[in-house]
Amino acid sequence: MLDIDEFLPLETYQWCQNQLQHLGFNAAQQASTDDNPTPSHAYYLQLRTLIDEHLRSNQEPQLALSEKPTGAFDWCPHEPVREEIEEAELANEGPDMEEN
């Protein structure tokens, strides 16, 4: 089942986490400083290279992005939700307040 908050499928996420661990990445130690405002950038570039190599090798696991959620266009809320939506729409009708 697709988790609405996931950006990567679990297998891809775990593979990336494992690669970052092998690279020595530690998120807690990656605070930016005046000397280095993007301390994680080097790890990002290394991970990107590893991902590219892995994709070209056709090895397992097959890395992927999560599927884009679909179906909201045909969504029809249940009656209690529909009533709340209608009430909110009515509350927002009328002239806008002028800013001074």
Backbone as CSV, one residue per row, in Angstrom:
resi,resn,N_x,N_y,N_z,CA_x,CA_y,CA_z,C_x,C_y,C_z
1,MET,0.842,-1.184,0.000,0.000,0.000,0.000,0.883,1.241,0.000
2,LEU,0.493,2.224,-0.739,1.240,3.470,-0.864,1.000,4.349,0.351
3,ASP,2.079,4.763,0.995,2.006,5.710,2.093,2.059,7.103,1.476
4,ILE,1.085,7.935,1.735,0.975,9.246,1.102,2.200,10.119,1.391
5,ASP,2.910,9.848,2.493,4.071,10.657,2.860,5.390,10.096,2.351
6,GLU,5.371,8.942,1.682,6.634,8.344,1.252,7.101,8.943,-0.063
7,PHE,8.392,9.161,-0.156,8.993,9.658,-1.384,9.647,8.520,-2.155
8,LEU,10.110,7.510,-1.420,10.765,6.364,-2.026,10.118,5.081,-1.501
9,PRO,10.018,4.058,-2.346,9.574,2.764,-1.832,10.552,2.280,-0.756
10,LEU,10.081,1.488,0.160,10.879,1.058,1.304,12.201,0.425,0.880
11,GLU,12.188,-0.443,-0.107,13.409,-1.122,-0.537,14.453,-0.125,-1.063
12,THR,14.024,0.861,-1.824,14.933,1.888,-2.341,15.447,2.756,-1.207
13,TYR,14.566,3.145,-0.304,14.964,3.956,0.851,16.018,3.235,1.682
14,GLN,15.789,1.955,1.964,16.736,1.183,2.766,18.077,1.047,2.046
15,TRP,18.059,0.843,0.727,19.293,0.737,-0.046,20.082,2.048,0.064
16,CYS,19.413,3.166,-0.090,20.073,4.473,-0.001,20.632,4.710,1.398
17,GLN,19.870,4.371,2.424,20.340,4.522,3.797,21.604,3.690,4.016
18,ASN,21.606,2.466,3.502,22.754,1.575,3.639,23.978,2.176,2.945
19,GLN,23.782,2.725,1.750,24.896,3.341,1.017,25.448,4.544,1.771
20,LEU,24.564,5.366,2.319,25.007,6.526,3.096,25.788,6.103,4.331
21,GLN,25.348,5.031,4.951,26.055,4.516,6.127,27.465,4.073,5.730
22,HIS,27.591,3.370,4.600,28.910,2.935,4.129,29.804,4.127,3.774
23,LEU,29.214,5.226,3.358,29.977,6.429,3.033,30.407,7.194,4.289
24,GLY,29.836,6.813,5.442,30.166,7.479,6.698,29.289,8.669,7.016
25,PHE,28.166,8.790,6.339,27.248,9.907,6.572,26.573,9.749,7.921
26,ASN,26.552,10.834,8.688,25.866,10.872,9.969,25.067,12.166,10.005
27,ALA,23.761,12.070,9.871,22.897,13.251,9.775,23.048,14.168,10.990
28,ALA,23.260,13.592,12.162,23.381,14.397,13.375,24.630,15.279,13.360
29,GLN,25.643,14.881,12.601,26.887,15.641,12.558,26.955,16.572,11.353
30,GLN,25.870,16.711,10.605,25.902,17.481,9.365,25.304,18.871,9.496
31,ALA,25.533,19.528,10.606,25.036,20.894,10.787,25.851,21.852,9.924
32,SER,25.170,22.808,9.316,25.877,23.774,8.478,26.623,24.784,9.351
33,THR,27.693,25.295,8.790,28.491,26.314,9.465,28.752,27.436,8.471
34,ASP,29.335,28.515,8.948,29.683,29.613,8.034,30.706,29.156,7.004
35,ASP,31.619,28.273,7.422,32.644,27.764,6.506,32.076,26.760,5.505
36,ASN,31.043,26.026,5.909,30.467,24.997,5.046,28.942,25.012,5.177
37,PRO,28.259,25.844,4.384,26.796,25.951,4.513,26.044,24.725,3.988
38,THR,26.697,23.873,3.218,26.041,22.664,2.685,26.902,21.433,2.932
39,PRO,27.028,21.019,4.200,27.928,19.906,4.520,27.498,18.561,3.930
40,SER,26.241,18.372,3.645,25.749,17.099,3.114,25.895,16.999,1.607
41,HIS,26.256,18.072,0.945,26.311,18.087,-0.513,27.281,17.045,-1.066
42,ALA,28.430,16.888,-0.453,29.405,15.892,-0.923,28.831,14.484,-0.826
43,TYR,28.099,14.204,0.247,27.472,12.885,0.391,26.386,12.699,-0.670
44,TYR,25.627,13.743,-0.922,24.600,13.691,-1.960,25.212,13.332,-3.309
45,LEU,26.320,13.984,-3.658,26.967,13.710,-4.945,27.486,12.275,-5.015
46,GLN,28.054,11.788,-3.903,28.532,10.404,-3.874,27.374,9.425,-3.999
47,LEU,26.277,9.695,-3.285,25.112,8.812,-3.360,24.531,8.818,-4.763
48,ARG,24.457,9.968,-5.383,23.938,10.067,-6.747,24.771,9.219,-7.710
49,THR,26.091,9.237,-7.547,26.972,8.424,-8.377,26.712,6.933,-8.138
50,LEU,26.559,6.541,-6.871,26.278,5.135,-6.548,24.944,4.688,-7.132
51,ILE,23.948,5.550,-7.063,22.631,5.217,-7.625,22.741,5.029,-9.131
52,ASP,23.436,5.934,-9.794,23.622,5.834,-11.244,24.314,4.522,-11.612
53,GLU,25.380,4.186,-10.896,26.102,2.942,-11.165,25.209,1.732,-10.925
54,HIS,24.438,1.776,-9.864,23.553,0.650,-9.536,22.478,0.476,-10.613
55,LEU,21.894,1.576,-11.063,20.864,1.495,-12.100,21.434,0.925,-13.397
56,ARG,22.647,1.326,-13.749,23.280,0.834,-14.976,23.623,-0.653,-14.885
57,SER,23.858,-1.148,-13.681,24.263,-2.548,-13.498,23.083,-3.522,-13.553
58,ASN,21.866,-3.005,-13.441,20.655,-3.842,-13.413,20.663,-4.870,-12.290
59,GLN,21.356,-4.573,-11.204,21.392,-5.469,-10.051,20.176,-5.238,-9.169
60,GLU,19.918,-6.198,-8.302,18.863,-6.067,-7.301,19.390,-5.276,-6.117
61,PRO,18.601,-4.535,-5.426,17.188,-4.288,-5.716,17.036,-3.301,-6.865
62,GLN,15.910,-3.389,-7.528,15.588,-2.422,-8.567,15.135,-1.139,-7.872
63,LEU,15.922,-0.098,-8.009,15.598,1.170,-7.358,14.471,1.861,-8.117
64,ALA,13.610,2.526,-7.379,12.446,3.163,-8.003,11.984,4.337,-7.159
65,LEU,11.132,5.139,-7.759,10.433,6.199,-7.042,9.052,5.689,-6.671
66,SER,8.437,6.284,-5.671,7.072,5.914,-5.317,6.119,6.348,-6.418
67,GLU,5.047,5.595,-6.558,4.038,5.967,-7.542,3.316,7.225,-7.085
68,LYS,2.959,8.059,-8.052,2.222,9.276,-7.752,0.789,8.901,-7.355
69,PRO,0.300,9.401,-6.221,-1.078,9.115,-5.834,-2.053,9.634,-6.898
70,THR,-3.071,8.863,-7.178,-4.069,9.252,-8.169,-5.467,9.032,-7.605
71,GLY,-6.458,9.540,-8.319,-7.838,9.257,-7.968,-8.567,10.379,-7.267
72,ALA,-7.914,11.451,-6.874,-8.579,12.518,-6.131,-9.599,13.265,-6.987
73,PHE,-9.440,13.233,-8.312,-10.355,13.948,-9.189,-11.791,13.433,-9.037
74,ASP,-11.943,12.152,-8.819,-13.270,11.543,-8.700,-13.727,11.396,-7.253
75,TRP,-12.989,11.978,-6.311,-13.288,11.813,-4.904,-14.627,12.459,-4.568
76,CYS,-15.434,11.744,-3.830,-16.725,12.261,-3.382,-16.791,12.053,-1.868
77,PRO,-16.799,13.123,-1.087,-16.776,12.964,0.369,-18.083,12.368,0.890
78,HIS,-17.983,11.681,2.030,-19.175,11.169,2.702,-19.988,12.354,3.217
79,GLU,-21.227,12.145,3.535,-22.152,13.209,3.906,-21.629,14.120,5.017
80,PRO,-21.096,13.599,6.155,-20.613,14.521,7.203,-19.484,15.429,6.707
81,VAL,-18.594,14.895,5.896,-17.491,15.693,5.364,-18.028,16.725,4.388
82,ARG,-18.979,16.334,3.545,-19.579,17.243,2.570,-20.241,18.417,3.289
83,GLU,-20.927,18.151,4.400,-21.572,19.222,5.166,-20.531,20.195,5.725
84,GLU,-19.402,19.664,6.203,-18.346,20.532,6.727,-17.755,21.400,5.615
85,ILE,-17.596,20.822,4.437,-17.058,21.578,3.306,-18.023,22.697,2.929
86,GLU,-19.309,22.391,2.861,-20.302,23.398,2.514,-20.342,24.506,3.554
87,GLU,-20.243,24.148,4.845,-20.237,25.158,5.910,-19.000,26.057,5.785
88,ALA,-17.860,25.476,5.490,-16.638,26.265,5.338,-16.742,27.194,4.133
89,GLU,-17.349,26.719,3.051,-17.514,27.556,1.864,-18.437,28.730,2.165
90,LEU,-19.526,28.486,2.907,-20.453,29.551,3.265,-19.776,30.574,4.181
91,ALA,-18.947,30.089,5.100,-18.276,30.996,6.028,-17.286,31.909,5.288
92,ASN,-16.799,31.444,4.144,-15.820,32.234,3.385,-16.451,33.146,2.347
93,GLU,-17.778,33.139,2.220,-18.440,33.996,1.255,-18.605,35.391,1.829
94,GLY,-18.727,36.371,0.972,-18.937,37.745,1.421,-17.753,38.600,1.056
95,PRO,-17.883,39.905,1.332,-16.794,40.828,0.961,-15.557,40.584,1.814
96,ASP,-14.419,40.733,1.164,-13.156,40.599,1.880,-12.942,41.837,2.748
97,MET,-12.255,41.643,3.835,-11.937,42.783,4.696,-10.805,43.558,4.045
98,GLU,-10.934,44.881,4.082,-9.891,45.725,3.518,-8.766,45.870,4.518
99,GLU,-7.544,45.820,4.000,-6.388,46.031,4.857,-6.117,47.519,4.959
100,ASN,-5.760,47.984,6.128,-5.450,49.409,6.334,-3.986,49.651,6.172
